[in-house]
């Protein structure tokens, strides 16, 4: 879908949008064609709004975080009968690994 909104809001090129979103250019074109990603054509080139491109990745991040929480809970629940202190230490270590992974991205 080509947008008719203010064209100055569409600051990302197709290549920039692909890099920012992690999707390839072909997929972004498909999303645009399906009406799921607004785009403007400026001087013959597709342009995208940063907020629209960022919105593509937010659900994936939220889903990954929720899945990780479920995995941590399952691992902790299935752990052998440790003392409460040992069990808390294991849970803290797993959560710490999650935080470290989040800061690397």
C-alpha positions as a Python dict, from the first residue, in 0.01 Angstrom:
ca = {
    (1, 'X'): (0, 0, 0),
    (2, 'X'): (142, 337, -96),
    (3, 'X'): (67, 599, 165),
    (4, 'X'): (-74, 942, 97),
    (5, 'X'): (39, 1084, 433),
    (6, 'X'): (312, 1343, 474),
    (7, 'X'): (600, 1208, 261),
    (8, 'X'): (863, 1366, 487),
    (9, 'X'): (778, 1105, 753),
    (10, 'X'): (897, 827, 521),
    (11, 'X'): (1270, 851, 585),
    (12, 'X'): (1392, 491, 550),
    (13, 'X'): (1495, 339, 221),
    (14, 'X'): (1406, -22, 147),
    (15, 'X'): (1760, -132, 235),
    (16, 'X'): (1757, 66, 561),
    (17, 'X'): (1418, -79, 654),
    (18, 'X'): (1547, -430, 587),
    (19, 'X'): (1852, -376, 807),
    (20, 'X'): (1647, -219, 1084),
    (21, 'X'): (1377, -487, 1086),
    (22, 'X'): (1585, -797, 1017),
    (23, 'X'): (1356, -889, 728),
    (24, 'X'): (1485, -903, 372),
    (25, 'X'): (1379, -650, 109),
    (26, 'X'): (1158, -899, -72),
    (27, 'X'): (959, -969, 244),
    (28, 'X'): (914, -596, 309),
    (29, 'X'): (783, -551, -45),
    (30, 'X'): (536, -832, 16),
    (31, 'X'): (419, -670, 339),
    (32, 'X'): (374, -341, 153),
    (33, 'X'): (183, -511, -128),
    (34, 'X'): (-43, -685, 127),
    (35, 'X'): (-120, -352, 291),
    (36, 'X'): (52, -446, 616),
    (37, 'X'): (339, -196, 585),
    (38, 'X'): (269, 160, 473),
    (39, 'X'): (516, 299, 220),
    (40, 'X'): (560, 604, 3),
    (41, 'X'): (727, 623, -334),
    (42, 'X'): (959, 922, -350),
    (43, 'X'): (1154, 986, -670),
    (44, 'X'): (1081, 630, -777),
    (45, 'X'): (1212, 470, -458),
    (46, 'X'): (1013, 309, -179),
    (47, 'X'): (1041, 482, 156),
    (48, 'X'): (916, 368, 497),
    (49, 'X'): (839, 535, 830),
    (50, 'X'): (1074, 424, 1109),
    (51, 'X'): (782, 366, 1350),
    (52, 'X'): (610, 134, 1102),
    (53, 'X'): (928, -68, 1052),
    (54, 'X'): (991, -85, 1428),
    (55, 'X'): (635, -210, 1481),
    (56, 'X'): (721, -516, 1271),
    (57, 'X'): (977, -636, 1525),
    (58, 'X'): (799, -555, 1851),
    (59, 'X'): (566, -857, 1842),
    (60, 'X'): (856, -1093, 1773),
    (61, 'X'): (1052, -955, 2069),
    (62, 'X'): (753, -975, 2302),
    (63, 'X'): (682, -1332, 2188),
    (64, 'X'): (1044, -1433, 2241),
    (65, 'X'): (1050, -1283, 2591),
    (66, 'X'): (726, -1460, 2685),
    (67, 'X'): (856, -1789, 2548),
    (68, 'X'): (1180, -1748, 2741),
    (69, 'X'): (988, -1687, 3065),
    (70, 'X'): (787, -2004, 3004),
    (71, 'X'): (1104, -2205, 2940),
    (72, 'X'): (1269, -2073, 3256),
    (73, 'X'): (958, -2159, 3458),
    (74, 'X'): (949, -2511, 3310),
    (75, 'X'): (1318, -2571, 3383),
    (76, 'X'): (1283, -2448, 3739),
    (77, 'X'): (968, -2656, 3795),
    (78, 'X'): (1138, -2969, 3663),
    (79, 'X'): (1454, -2921, 3864),
    (80, 'X'): (1537, -3184, 4126),
    (81, 'X'): (1435, -3120, 4485),
    (82, 'X'): (1695, -2861, 4580),
    (83, 'X'): (1684, -2653, 4891),
    (84, 'X'): (1489, -2329, 4848),
    (85, 'X'): (1813, -2132, 4850),
    (86, 'X'): (1972, -2349, 4580),
    (87, 'X'): (1655, -2335, 4369),
    (88, 'X'): (1651, -1953, 4394),
    (89, 'X'): (2018, -1939, 4290),
    (90, 'X'): (1947, -2150, 3980),
    (91, 'X'): (1650, -1933, 3886),
    (92, 'X'): (1859, -1617, 3936),
    (93, 'X'): (2135, -1758, 3714),
    (94, 'X'): (1890, -1836, 3436),
    (95, 'X'): (1734, -1491, 3460),
    (96, 'X'): (2080, -1332, 3460),
    (97, 'X'): (2163, -1508, 3133),
    (98, 'X'): (1842, -1360, 2990),
    (99, 'X'): (1945, -1009, 3092),
    (100, 'X'): (2294, -1052, 2949),
    (101, 'X'): (2153, -1170, 2618),
    (102, 'X'): (1917, -872, 2608),
    (103, 'X'): (2199, -622, 2661),
    (104, 'X'): (2403, -768, 2374),
    (105, 'X'): (2135, -689, 2117),
}
